[in-house]
Every structure is written in C-alpha cells, then in structure tokens.
Amino acid sequence: MSFSDNTRGLVLAVLSSGFIGASFILKKIGLKRAAASGTRAGVGGYTYLQEPLWWAGMITMIVGEIANFVAYVFAPAVLVTPLGALSIIVSAVLAHLLLKERLQKMDVVGCVSCIVGSVVIVIHAPQEPTPSSVQEVWTLATEPAFLFYAATALSIVLALMLHFEPRYGQTNILVYLGICSLMGSLTVVSIKAIGIAVKLTFEGISQLAYPQTWFFVTIAILFVITQLNYLNKVDNLDADALHFVAFVDVCRILSHFIMQCKCEKPTET
C-alpha cells in the first residue's frame, strides 16, 4: 500500500506531537528533581544536566523535532503546524498521571477544542503552492512584507531578552513564551528550507553549494538552541506543565500561521 506525501507528513506530525508532549513532562520532572538539590534553571543553574530524566525528556524532544522536521519535507506547513496542538493532549494526560496536576473543566474543553480545531484545519487546508527549492524559500523570505515581520519579531525578542527577562522572567510566563513563540515562527522557515534541501540532495540535486542553505542551517541551529534554553526556564517555574505546553503551542501555531500568510503567494491565473 502506497501513501501520499501529505499522508506521510500528517502521520509524522502526529507522532512528533506525541514525543514533544511527553518531553515537556519528563523535562519538568527532571528540573524539579534538580532544583531540589541545586540551583534552579530559572535563575541560571545547570544542575539539571546531571538529571537522567531531563536527558530522557531532551532525547524525546529531539526525536519529536526530527519527526516534525521530516513532516515538513513531505507536507506543507499549513497542514503540519496545526497538529502541534495535539501535544497539549499528551501533556495533559501525562501531567495528570505523573505530576498529579488536576484537570479542570476548562482544561478539558481546551483539549477538545485543540482536537476539533486541528481536524478542521487539516480537512479544509487551502490548496496553495508550496516552495519546491531552497532558492524559492529564500526569494519568499526576502520579500519586504516578510522582512518587516522578521525585523519586528526579532526586535520584540531582543527587548524581551535584554529588558523584560531579567526583571519579570521569574514572575511572568509570557516573557519566556514570547521569546520562544516569536523565534519559533522564524525557525519554521529555516526548517522548511533545510527539509527541501535534504530532499533534493538525496534525489541527486545537491543543495550544499548554495550559501542560502547554510544560512538557513545556521539560523535554525541558533534559534533552536535559544528556544530550548528559555523553555527550560519556563518548565522550571511554579505553574502547571499543561498550561506551559498549551501557551507554547498556541503561540507557536499563531506565529507560524502569520509567517505562512507572509510567505505564501496565491496561485497566478
């Protein structure tokens, strides 16, 4: 039985959500254990690096991100991105079972809304052309509209990092979530370009000689490492893991759709 590229992408996206949702819980348990015997990650501590459960969560997240990366190779972002909300369901169940966090009625309503919303978006996703080469992604990413969005997003991220994080990071979750979600909206462009480059290279059309490929690789590495650093601080705050994951995923999805609207062009007639 053969499957279409979209089907492969959707399956990988669902698997990715499962791994990523579980990784938040494992990392939070590891961070809590590390904080009990050392300096909290939220105030600059790194004792969590000695905690096996934190590493288990990190490996699980890496596996999930790899699956997510491959999903972007096969399916358009407008199909893959909404399925990231399913990680909230996984986190909700595991947070209830492992962290003994009580699910409120509104939490259940939110989880059901995530499922319904993801299904509706996937079924009714617009049939628009997606980039088929690294050069095409570069052309779209250097258009004035997207450059304005990228400059605005980076300016807000720098303001959050340099001004708000030292003052309000430990008391306001939106500081860390703003950093991660805005950087995530730009990371998805690089991930899509890298996925296309890998796919074309394996098909015999090498993309390694193009400087745009390495630019996207550099951006992806820097942004992913930065997001992981701030997500560790988010996980270590004293609040429900479920709400962390929900805010992170919702912000990422909204940001990704803003990016998608900026990048995609309507089909010319």
C-alpha positions, -999 to +999 in steps of 0.1 A: +000+000+000+014+034-010+008+066+008+008+102-005+034+127+007+007+146+027-003+114+045+033+107+054+037+142+067+005+141+087+014+108+104+049+121+112+034+153+126+011+133+149+040+112+161+060+143+166+033+158+188+033+127+210+070+128+216+072+165+222+042+164+245+058+137+266+092+155+266+077+185+284+066+164+313+098+144+315+119+175+315+097+192+341+101+162+364+139+163+359+140+200+365+121+197+397+144+170+410+175+190+400+161+221+417+156+202+450+194+196+452+209+226+433+203+259+417+171+263+397+174+266+360+152+297+361+180+316+379+209+303+359+215+269+374+226+239+353+223+210+378+196+196+356+223+184+332+231+157+358+194+145+359+187+114+338+150+123+334+159+157+320+180+140+294+153+115+287+130+144+280+155+161+258+161+129+238+123+125+234+120+161+223+149+156+197+131+126+183+099+146+181+115+175+164+132+152+139+098+137+131+084+172+128+113+182+105+107+153+082+069+160+082+077+195+068+096+178+040+065+158+029+036+181+037+030+219+036+034+238+068-003+247+068-010+210+074+018+202+097+018+232+121-018+228+135-011+192+145+014+206+170-016+214+192-021+177+198+010+177+221-013+195+246-034+164+248-004+142+255+009+166+281-025+169+297-028+132+303+008+128+315+006+158+337-024+143+354-009+109+358+028+117+366+027+152+380-007+148+398-020+180+382-057+182+384-075+187+351-101+215+354-132+216+332-118+244+311-086+223+306-108+195+292-127+220+270-094+234+257-081+199+249-113+191+229-110+224+211-075+216+201-085+183+186-115+198+168-095+228+155-067+206+143-090+183+124-110+212+109-078+230+097-063+198+082-096+190+063-101+225+050-064+235+045-061+257+014-046+241-017-018+266-023+016+261-039+044+255-015+081+262-021+100+234-040+136+247-038+158+265-013+161+294-037+123+298-038+122+298+000+149+325+000+130+346-025+099+345-004+118+351+028+134+382+014+102+399+003+095+433+020+064+420+039+082+391+055+114+411+062+093+436+080+076+408+101+110+392+108+126+426+119+096+433+141+097+398+157+134+400+163+131+434+178+105+422+203+126+391+211+156+413+219+135+436+241+122+406+259+156+391+264+175+422+274+149+443+293+120+422+304+136+388+311+159+400+339+131+419+356+100+399+351+111+364+338+106+347+371+071+361+377+056+364+342+054+333+320+046+354+289+082+367+288+097+333+280+068+322+259+070+354+238+107+347+231+101+310+222+070+316+201+084+345+181+116+327+174+097+296+165+078+315+139+111+323+121+126+289+128+099+271+108+111+290+076+146+276+081+133+241+089+112+241+057+142+252+036+165+227+052+140+199+046+137+208+010+175+209+007+179+175+022+152+160+000+166+175-032+202+164-022+191+128-017+173+130-051+207+139-067+202+176-069+228+188-044+219+220-025+252+221-004+269+246-027+242+272-022+250+298+006+213+301+013+212+265+025+239+271+051+223+304+061+191+286+069+210+259+088+228+285+109+196+303+117+178+270+127+206+259+150+209+293+168+172+297+172+165+261+183+193+263+210+180+296+222+144+283+224+155+252+243+173+274+268+143+295+276+119+266+275+140+250+303+134+282+324+096+281+316+094+244+327+111+253+360+086+279+370+060+270+396+029+265+374+011+237+358+030+219+330-002+217+310-006+254+309+030+258+298+026+235+269-007+250+259+007+285+258+038+275+240+019+255+213-008+281+208+018+309+205+039+288+181+009+279+159-003+315+157+032+328+149+036+300+123+004+310+106+014+346+105+046+335+088+028+313+064+005+341+053+035+363+047+054+337+027+028+321+005+016+336-027-017+329-043-016+309-075-014+332-105-040+327-132 
